[in-house]
């Protein structure tokens, strides 16, 4: 009995020592998980107005990563602070919400360094007479749906598991939309990597202003080859920089998003694996580098980059709900962190369909959107030269666009994001199809069947109208 008691006591001491060691210096994987949990809860509570317990249960813990199921989260609504920890005390996950800026991960715990940042300047629309009856979207908020499209959006299999919002725009008008329980046209939703395509638009505006050029290089003050990386190489994911975009563990991308106070500095640090412009490698780090380049190029001292985007892009095209969240350093996380309603994601898609013009105003250089959707040769046709995807899913046959099997026109291009976010833009059919949700890659969902069904519904509507 004494031996057994001694073994139990020894095991308890070992467990206590292990717990103290993990508390004092948690491994990187637990820190990533804790900061991810804090960030997701923070943004969904303070931007989307959702319940923190539901967000923790559904958005953080449900997708199936085991360590996230042991995360505990606390929310201080008065201070806008969210903390998360493995088993409630390991990991020190921390995120803070600020007006107009959304939520920021604070991996070094220096909360005071980010809490005092002022809100970006909001867009001030020119005065207008308020109509008695709200006009149709996009001029107003009214919507007239088409029955064939409504029928498509009632098919749960087409929308996919975890779908939260779908919006269909035909010739500039919303003709169908669907929202899951708990979500509405006013709910901002995370686009994940669709943010990259928005940041490409911001780069285009700075090119139009003469502050950047596609052939511009010299962004690295070094002489090891990185100084030859051009802006167009970064836009095309062809910088040549080493990068690991794997999710689910501690990789370059997860380390950048959840362990680095200055994400752009981290993303700029790898050396070249290939000569610039020769190889294609998808990299969220590249998109954050572009955010820093845009920040440095936007030289108006009275406005930061977020204010510039509000005044020059979001405001003029009527986007009112979008927030691109910054890192602790203040750089917008242009790879991953834009929240907006499904209707505002559709508005940006419509803006691209219209070649970067809105109500007669040319916001992007002529031909810039066409460049964005031009294939990067080294990507074997799947990726565009301006942070767009040209295929809606991975290829079944290498080098063959899988969209063709669904009758999707070859001019279609996509904004695409983690966990099933997509915007399909088809200029030849004047269609924009937005699909947002929480659909892990392992589920195997692809949006092409939904797009195919919408194309068929569009033809049915046109046939009915011609009778």
C-alpha positions in Angstrom: 0.0 0.0 0.0 2.8 2.4 0.9 4.5 1.6 -2.5 1.2 2.4 -4.3 0.7 5.6 -2.4 4.3 6.6 -3.2 3.7 6.0 -6.9 0.5 8.0 -6.9 2.2 10.9 -5.1 5.2 10.8 -7.5 2.8 10.8 -10.5 1.0 13.8 -9.0 4.2 15.7 -8.6 5.2 14.8 -12.2 1.8 16.0 -13.5 2.0 19.2 -11.4 5.6 19.9 -12.7 4.5 19.2 -16.2 1.5 21.6 -15.9 3.7 24.3 -14.4 6.2 23.8 -17.2 3.5 24.1 -19.9 2.1 27.1 -18.1 5.4 28.9 -17.9 6.5 28.0 -21.5 3.7 26.6 -23.6 4.7 24.9 -26.8 4.1 26.8 -30.0 1.2 24.6 -31.1 -0.7 25.4 -27.9 0.0 29.1 -28.4 -1.2 29.0 -32.0 -4.4 27.2 -30.8 -5.0 29.7 -28.0 -4.4 32.8 -30.1 -6.6 31.4 -32.9 -9.4 30.7 -30.4 -9.1 34.2 -28.9 -9.1 35.8 -32.4 -12.0 33.9 -33.8 -14.2 34.5 -30.7 -13.2 38.2 -30.6 -14.0 39.0 -34.2 -17.3 37.1 -34.1 -18.4 38.8 -30.9 -17.3 42.4 -31.6 -17.8 42.5 -35.4 -20.6 40.0 -36.0 -22.5 40.4 -32.7 -22.6 36.6 -32.1 -22.7 34.8 -28.7 -19.2 33.8 -27.5 -20.1 30.4 -26.2 -21.7 29.5 -29.6 -18.7 30.8 -31.5 -16.3 28.7 -29.3 -18.5 25.6 -29.6 -19.3 25.9 -33.3 -16.5 27.9 -35.0 -13.5 26.9 -32.9 -14.2 23.5 -31.4 -16.6 21.8 -33.9 -14.3 21.5 -37.0 -12.4 18.6 -35.3 -9.0 19.7 -34.2 -8.6 17.9 -30.9 -6.6 20.5 -28.9 -9.2 23.2 -29.6 -11.8 21.2 -27.8 -10.0 21.8 -24.6 -9.8 25.6 -25.1 -11.5 27.9 -22.5 -12.3 31.5 -23.5 -13.2 34.6 -21.4 -14.6 37.8 -22.9 -14.3 41.2 -21.3 -16.9 43.2 -23.2 -16.1 46.5 -21.5 -12.4 46.4 -22.5 -12.9 44.5 -25.7 -10.4 41.8 -24.6 -10.7 38.1 -25.2 -8.4 35.5 -23.6 -8.1 31.8 -24.4 -6.1 29.0 -22.9 -5.7 25.2 -23.2 -7.4 23.7 -20.2 -8.1 27.2 -19.0 -4.5 28.1 -18.1 -2.0 27.1 -20.8 -1.3 29.2 -23.9 -2.1 32.8 -23.0 -4.2 33.4 -26.1 -5.1 37.1 -26.3 -7.0 39.3 -28.8 -8.3 42.9 -28.5 -11.1 44.6 -30.3 -10.9 48.3 -31.3 -13.6 50.5 -32.9 -13.3 50.5 -36.7 -10.4 48.0 -36.7 -11.9 44.7 -35.6 -9.8 42.4 -33.5 -6.0 42.0 -33.3 -4.1 39.0 -31.9 -1.5 40.1 -29.3 1.0 37.2 -29.3 3.5 39.0 -27.1 0.9 40.0 -24.5 1.6 43.7 -24.8 -2.0 44.8 -24.8 -1.2 48.4 -24.1 0.7 48.7 -27.4 -2.5 48.1 -29.5 -5.4 49.2 -27.3 -4.9 53.0 -27.9 -4.8 53.0 -31.7 -7.5 55.4 -33.1 -10.2 54.3 -35.4 -9.6 54.7 -39.1 -11.4 57.6 -40.8 -14.8 56.6 -42.2 -16.0 57.4 -45.7 -18.3 60.4 -45.9 -20.8 60.1 -48.7 -21.9 63.1 -50.6 -25.3 64.5 -49.5 -28.3 63.0 -51.3 -32.0 63.0 -50.9 -33.3 59.9 -49.1 -35.9 58.1 -51.3 -39.3 57.3 -49.8 -39.0 53.7 -51.0 -35.6 51.9 -50.8 -34.2 51.3 -54.3 -33.0 47.9 -55.4 -29.6 46.7 -54.5 -26.9 47.9 -55.1 -28.3 51.5 -55.0 -30.5 50.5 -52.0 -31.3 47.5 -49.8 -34.3 46.1 -51.6 -34.1 42.8 -53.3 -36.3 41.1 -55.9 -35.5 37.4 -56.1 -36.1 35.1 -59.1 -38.1 31.9 -58.3 -35.7 29.5 -60.2 -32.8 30.9 -58.2 -34.8 30.7 -55.0 -35.4 27.0 -55.8 -31.7 26.4 -56.2 -30.9 28.0 -52.9 -33.3 25.7 -51.1 -31.1 22.7 -52.0 -28.9 22.0 -48.9 -26.6 19.7 -50.9 -25.8 22.5 -53.3 -25.2 25.0 -50.6 -23.0 22.5 -48.7 -22.6 21.7 -45.0 -22.0 24.7 -42.9 -23.3 27.2 -45.4 -24.1 30.5 -43.7 -24.8 32.9 -46.6 -25.3 32.7 -50.3 -26.0 35.7 -52.6 -26.5 35.6 -56.3 -26.1 38.7 -58.5 -27.4 38.7 -62.1 -26.8 41.7 -64.3 -26.0 43.9 -61.3 -29.1 42.9 -59.2 -29.5 40.4 -56.3 -31.8 37.7 -57.6 -31.4 35.2 -54.8 -30.0 35.0 -51.3 -30.1 32.5 -48.5 -29.0 32.7 -44.8 -28.6 30.0 -42.2 -30.3 30.3 -38.9 -28.6 32.9 -36.7 -27.2 34.8 -39.8 -28.7 37.7 -41.7 -27.9 40.2 -44.5 -26.4 42.4 -41.8 -24.0 39.7 -40.4 -20.3 40.4 -41.3 -18.6 37.1 -42.2 -14.9 36.2 -42.5 -13.7 35.7 -46.1 -10.3 34.3 -45.1 -8.1 34.3 -48.2 -10.7 36.2 -50.3 -9.1 39.1 -48.5 -6.1 38.7 -50.8 -8.2 39.6 -53.9 -9.4 42.8 -52.1 -5.8 43.7 -51.3 -4.9 43.2 -54.9 -7.5 45.8 -55.7 -5.9 48.2 -53.2 -2.6 47.7 -54.9 -4.3 48.5 -58.3 -5.6 51.8 -56.9 -2.1 52.8 -55.8 -0.7 51.9 -59.2 -3.4 54.1 -60.8 -2.3 56.9 -58.4 1.3 56.5 -59.6 2.6 55.4 -56.2 3.5 51.8 -57.3 4.2 50.0 -60.6 4.0 46.4 -61.6 7.7 46.2 -62.5 8.8 48.0 -59.4 11.4 46.1 -57.3 13.8 46.9 -54.5 11.4 46.1 -51.7 14.2 44.3 -49.8 17.3 46.4 -48.9 19.6 43.4 -49.5 21.8 41.9 -52.2 20.9 38.2 -52.0 18.4 38.1 -54.9 15.4 39.3 -53.0 16.0 42.8 -54.2 14.9 41.6 -57.7 11.4 40.6 -56.6 8.9 42.8 -58.5 5.5 43.8 -57.4 4.0 41.7 -60.2 5.9 38.7 -58.8 4.2 39.1 -55.4 0.8 39.6 -56.9 1.3 36.4 -58.9 2.5 34.3 -55.9 5.8 34.0 -57.8 8.2 35.8 -55.5 10.5 32.7 -55.1 10.5 33.0 -51.3 10.5 29.9 -49.2 7.2 29.4 -47.5 5.1 26.6 -45.9 1.3 27.2 -46.2 0.3 24.0 -44.4 -2.6 24.4 -41.9 -3.4 22.4 -38.7 0.1 22.6 -37.2 2.8 25.1 -36.6 3.9 26.2 -40.1 4.9 29.5 -41.6 1.3 30.6 -42.2 0.0 29.6 -38.7 3.1 31.0 -37.0 2.7 34.3 -38.9 -1.0 34.7 -38.1 -0.9 33.6 -34.4 2.7 34.0 -33.1 4.1 37.1 -34.8 3.4 40.7 -33.6 4.9 42.0 -36.9 3.6 39.6 -39.6 5.1 41.4 -42.6 8.6 41.4 -41.0 8.2 37.6 -40.5 6.9 37.1 -44.1 9.8 39.1 -45.5 12.5 37.1 -43.7 12.7 33.8 -45.7 15.4 33.5 -48.4 14.8 32.6 -52.0 14.0 29.0 -53.0 13.7 30.0 -56.7 14.6 33.0 -58.8 11.8 35.6 -58.7 9.1 35.2 -61.3 9.9 31.6 -62.2 8.0 29.4 -59.7 4.5 29.6 -58.3 3.9 29.0 -54.6 0.7 30.0 -52.8 1.7 32.1 -49.8 -0.3 34.1 -47.3 3.0 35.7 -46.3 3.2 37.2 -49.8 -0.2 38.9 -49.3 0.9 40.4 -46.0 4.0 41.7 -47.7 1.8 43.4 -50.2 -0.2 45.0 -47.3 3.0 46.5 -46.0 4.0 47.7 -49.4 0.6 49.4 -49.8 0.9 50.9 -46.3 4.4 52.3 -47.2 3.2 53.6 -50.6 0.1 55.4 -49.1 2.0 58.5 -48.1 -0.8 60.8 -46.9 0.2 61.3 -43.3 -3.4 62.3 -42.4 -4.7 58.8 -43.4 -3.5 55.3 -42.7 -4.1 52.5 -45.1 -7.4 51.5 -43.6 -8.7 55.1 -43.9 -7.4 55.1 -47.5 -9.3 51.9 -48.3 -12.5 53.3 -46.7 -12.3 56.6 -48.6 -11.1 55.4 -52.0 -12.5 51.9 -52.4 -15.1 50.7 -50.0 -16.9 54.1 -49.7 -17.3 54.8 -53.5 -18.6 51.3 -54.3 -21.0 51.3 -51.3 -19.3 48.7 -49.0 -20.2 49.8 -45.5 -19.6 46.7 -43.4 -16.1 45.6 -44.3 -13.2 45.6 -41.8 -9.7 44.4 -42.7 -8.2 43.6 -39.3 -4.5 44.5 -38.5 -1.7 42.7 -36.7 -0.1 44.1 -33.5 2.3 46.2 -35.5 -0.6 47.8 -37.3 -0.3 46.2 -40.7 -3.5 45.1 -42.3 -3.6 41.3 -42.5 -4.4 41.4 -46.2 -4.0 37.6 -46.5 -6.8 36.5 -44.3 -8.8 38.9 -42.1 -11.5 40.8 -43.9 -15.0 40.6 -42.5 -18.0 41.8 -44.5 -21.6 40.9 -45.1 -22.4 38.6 -48.0 -23.9 41.5 -49.8 -20.8 43.5 -49.5 -18.6 40.6 -50.7 -21.0 40.4 -53.7 -20.5 44.2 -54.2 -16.8 43.7 -54.5 -17.3 40.8 -56.9 -19.6 43.0 -59.0 -16.9 45.7 -58.9 -14.4 43.3 -60.4 -17.0 42.0 -63.0 -17.3 45.7 -64.1 -13.5 45.9 -64.6 -12.9 48.0 -61.6 -15.4 50.7 -62.4 -18.5 51.8 -60.4 -21.2 54.2 -61.6 -18.9 55.5 -64.3 -16.0 56.0 -62.0 -12.8 54.1 -62.9 -11.1 53.1 -59.7 -8.6 50.6 -61.1 -6.3 51.1 -64.1 -7.7 50.0 -67.4 -7.0 46.3 -68.0 -6.0 45.7 -64.4 -8.8 43.2 -63.6 -8.1 41.4 -66.8 -4.5 41.1 -65.6 -5.7 39.8 -62.3 -7.5 37.0 -64.0 -4.7 36.1 -66.5 -3.1 32.7 -65.7 0.2 32.5 -64.0 2.1 30.1 -66.3 3.9 28.3 -63.5 0.6 27.6 -61.7 -0.5 25.4 -64.6 -3.5 27.6 -65.2 -5.1 27.5 -61.7 -4.0 30.9 -60.4 -4.3 34.5 -61.8 -1.7 37.2 -61.8 -3.6 39.3 -59.3 -4.5 37.2 -56.3 -7.4 35.3 -57.9 -8.1 31.6 -58.6 -9.1 30.6 -62.1 -10.5 27.2 -60.9 -13.2 26.7 -58.3 -11.5 23.6 -56.8 -8.4 21.5 -57.1 -7.9 19.7 -60.5 -9.0 16.1 -60.9 -6.7 15.8 -63.9 -3.5 17.8 -63.5 -3.5 20.9 -65.6 -7.2 20.6 -66.6 -9.7 23.2 -65.3 -12.3 21.2 -63.2 -14.9 24.0 -63.8 -15.4 22.8 -67.4 -17.1 19.6 -66.3 -19.8 21.8 -64.8 -20.4 24.0 -67.8 -18.9 27.0 -66.1 -17.7 29.5 -68.8 -13.9 29.7 -69.2 -13.8 33.4 -68.4 -14.9 32.6 -64.8 -12.5 33.5 -62.0 -12.8 33.1 -58.2 -12.1 34.7 -54.9 -11.5 31.7 -52.6 -10.9 31.3 -48.9 -10.4 28.8 -46.1 -13.3 26.7 -44.9 -15.5 27.1 -48.0 -15.6 30.8 -48.8 -15.9 31.7 -52.5 -17.0 34.4 -54.9 -17.4 33.2 -58.5 -17.3 36.0 -61.1 -18.5 35.3 -64.6 -18.4 38.3 -66.9 -19.8 36.6 -69.9 -23.0 35.7 -68.0 -23.0 38.9 -65.8 -23.1 36.7 -62.7 -21.6 37.0 -59.2 -22.2 34.1 -56.8 -21.1 34.4 -53.2 -20.9 31.4 -50.8 -19.8 31.8 -47.2 -19.8 29.4 -44.3 -17.8 27.1 -42.1 -17.0 24.1 -44.3 -13.7 22.4 -43.5 -11.7 21.1 -46.5 -12.0 17.6 -45.3 -15.7 17.7 -45.9 -15.0 17.6 -49.7 -17.4 20.4 -50.7 -16.8 22.3 -53.9 -18.9 25.2 -55.1 -19.1 24.3 -58.8 -22.4 22.3 -58.6 -24.0 25.4 -57.0 -22.7 27.6 -59.8 -23.9 25.1 -62.4 -27.4 25.2 -60.9 -27.4 29.0 -60.8 -26.4 29.1 -64.5 -29.3 26.8 -65.3 -31.7 28.9 -63.2 -30.5 32.0 -65.1 -31.3 30.3 -68.4 -34.7 29.3 -67.1 -35.5 32.8 -66.0 -34.4 34.3 -69.4 -36.5 31.7 -71.2 -39.6 32.6 -69.1 -39.0 36.3 -69.6 -38.9 35.8 -73.4 -42.3 34.1 -73.6 
